[in-house]
Amino acid sequence: MTPADVLAEGVVIVLVNPLHPGNVGATARAMANLGLRRLAVVDPPCFDMERARWMASGGKDILESARFVASVEEAVEGCTWAIGATARKRRWEWPVMNQRDLAKAAFEREGPVAVLFGREDHGLDNEALTWCTTALRIPTAGEPSLNLAQAVLMTTSAIFDEALDRGFVPTDSVVRQGKRSGGGALSSTPRPPQPLGDLRVQRRVVDMAVELLEETPYMLGRNPEQVTVTLAQLLGRAEPTKVELEILLGMLKKTRWALDSAASTPGEGDSE
């Protein structure tokens, strides 16, 4: 993908339960300023589109085309990895990136990447963060908490700067259309032989593995949430392809079938 394509298609900004419509509008404006086009909003309470438009100067088209969904799962559909912005200490440790590391990764990994931002009063909840394999921490000189729209602006600005470093040349047509039409220059970065697997399929693999493990002594004394996070991080680092994820799912389904069959088949000496 060209730098223009990564900006337009390779990054999905996800706002999880935003409380203030103005922050949604300001997010759309920041994205328009910096070339990003894909916005998803998860279950916003009492959302007022008109109030959002007041803050979306220059980004009203992004606001109008934003996907409003009921769950994080829907928001990350089609993405191959996700990173969650959080300033709070968590019970389980996530690998951490700052916004500059994220920007480089967005251009070097096969995407799209979903960047999750939580609600204004307490940030991302643990359930939303379990969809992420990495935590985004934006460095500050003191108070770590940032306004939602400001956090989005700092993150998208880093992604835009990385695009400039990689040869992106802003034009009016790019700003209006969000993506170059026709055949752009081919990327010099070799692509893997198989596309990376969907993030939702990765989650299915993790959930099925944990379900199977819960029927074994391995889970005695272990927290299922910690095991889920560990497996999700492992898969995220491995960057499995679509085919590899299908193989893993097949293995887990066959294991499930074998266990169920063994449980339903009478053993030797059993009366029928």
N, C-alpha and C positions, 0 to 999 in steps of 0.2 A: 504493500500500500504506500502511496505517496504521503508526504506530510499533510497535504490538504485532505486526503481521504481519512487519515487517522483522526484529524480534528473533527471532520464532519460525521464519521461513522464509527470510529474506533473507541470512543469514550462515551459512556452513558452516565450522566449525573443523576443520582437517585436521591430524592428527598423523602425520608421516612417519617410519616406523621407530622409534617410541618404545622405549627400552630398558627402562624401569621401569614396570611395571603401575600402581604407585602414582601416577605422574604422569598416567596416563590417567584414573584414578579422580578425582584432584584436579581435573583439567580438567572432568570431568562435573559435579563439585560447583560449580565456579566458574560454569559455564554455567547451572546451575539457579538459583544465587543471582541471576543477572543477566538471566534471561529468555531466553537462547538455547537452542535445542533440537536443532540439527543438528550431529552429530559424526561424522566419518569418520576411521578409523584405518588407515593404510597399512602392511601387512606387518610387524606388530610381532614381533620375535624372542622366542620363549619366553614368550608372553603368558599370564598367570595371571589369569583373571577374578575369582577369589576375592580375590586381593591387591588388584586394582583396586577391588573393592567396599568394601574396608576404608577406602579414601580417598574414597569417593564419597557420603558422607553427604548425604542430600537430593537427590542427583543420580543415584541408582541407576536410575531410569527412563530417563534419558538414556543411561547406560552400556548398559543392556539393549537400547535401540533404535539404538545406534550402528551404523554401517555399517563392517564390517571388509572391506577390499578389498586386492587384490594390487598395485595400481599407483596412481600419482598421477592418471593418466588416468581411471581409474574414480572416484576420489574427487572430481574436479572436474566430473563429468558433470552437465549442466544448468546450470552456472554460466556467467556471461557475462564475468567477469574474475577474476583471482586476484592475490593479493599475498603475498609470502613474507617471513617474519621472518628477518632475518639481521643479525648484528653484525660479521661478518667482511668485510674488503675483498675484492672480487672482481676478476677479470681484466677483465670487461666491466662498464660502468657501467649501473646501473638507476636510473630515477627513484625518489626516496625519499619516503616519507610517514612521519610519526609516527602514534601510535595515535589522536590526536585528528583528524588529517586523514583517516585511514581511516574513523573513525566518521562524519564528515560525508559522505564519499563513499558510504558504505553506504546512506545515506538519500536521496542525491541522484541516484545512478546507478541505472539499472534493473539489478537483480541477478538471481540471487543472486551474492554475492561469496564466493570461497573464500579463507580465510586459512590459509596453510601454516606449520607450525612443524616444525623438524627434530629429529633425535635429539639426546639430551642431550650426547653427547661432542663432536660436531663440527657440529651444525646441519644445515641443508638442504644436500644435495649439488647439484652444478651441474645435473644432469639434472632434479631436481625444480624447481629455480629457473627453468629454461627455460619452464616452464608459467606463470610469473608475468610480468606486465608492469610490476610495481612492487615495490620492496623496502620492507619495514616495518622501521624502526629505532626502538626505544624508547629515548628519551634517558635517560642515567644520569649520575651525578656523577663516576664514575670507571670501574671495571671494567664493560665493556659487556655481559658475558655474564650472562644471567639463568637461573634455574631454569625449566624448561619450563612447569610449572604456573603459576609466577608471571608469566611472560610472557603466558600465555593470560589470566590474571586481569586484568592491567593493560589488555590489549587489549579484553576484553569489558566491563570497567568503563567504558572510554571510550565504547564503543558504547551501553551502558546510559544513561550520563549524557546522551548526545546524544538518546536516545529521550525522556528526561525533559524536556529542553529543548524537544522538539517536541510535548509534550502527553501523553506516555504516563503513565498512572496505574496503578501496580502494584496488583493485587488478588490475593487468594488463588486465585481461579478461573483467573487468567492464569498464575500460577505452576504450578498443578496441570496445566492443560490445555496451556499453552504457546502457545495461540492463541485469540483470541476466536471464539466460535461465532456463527452467524447473520450478519447483515449489519452490519458495522461502518461507521463513518463513511467517506464517500468521501474520497479524497485530493484536496487542492486543487492538487497538482502535475500539470500536463498530461503525459500519457503520449505517447511518440512514436507515430507512425502504425503502425510495425511493431515487433515485439519484437526485442530484440538477439539476435545469433547466439550459438550455443553455443560455449563456449571450445574444445571439441574440434574443431569445424568450423574455427575460426580456425587451430588447429594444423595441420589438414590442408592448408589453403591455404598456410601458410608452408612446410610440408614439400614440397609439390608444386612451389612456386616455386623452392625451393633445389635440388631435383632437376633442374629444367629449367636453372637457371643453371649447374649443374655441367657442363653440356654446351656451355657457351659460354666465350669467353675472359675473361668478367667475373670468374670465380672464380680465375683465375691469381694466385697470391700472396695470396689472401684466405682467411681462416679460416672454414670453413662454420659453426662454432658462432657466430661473431660475426655473420655474415649472418643466421642464424636468429634470434638475439636481437634484432637491429635490426628485422627484418620483424615479429616478434611484438610489439615495443613500438609500432611504427607502427600495426598493426591495433588494438592495445589503445587507443591514443589516439583512433583514428577511431570507435570504438564501432560497428562495422558491424552492420546489421540482419541477420536471418536471410535475407531475400531478397537482400541485397547479397552475403552470403557465398556463396549459391548461384550468383549471377552470376559471382563470381570463380572459384569451382570450375569452372563451365562453361567459362570462358575458358581456364583452365589445362588442362582435359581436352582441349579442342579443339586447343590448341597441341601437347599431347603426341601426339594422334592425327595431326596434320599432319606433325610431325617424323618419326614412325614410318612414315607412308605415303610420305613423300619418300625415306626411307632404303631402303624396300623396292621402289620403282619404278625400273626401269632407265632411265637417261638416254639422250639421243639418241646414237647411235653405239655403244651398248653391245650386245654380243652376247647373245642370249637362249639 
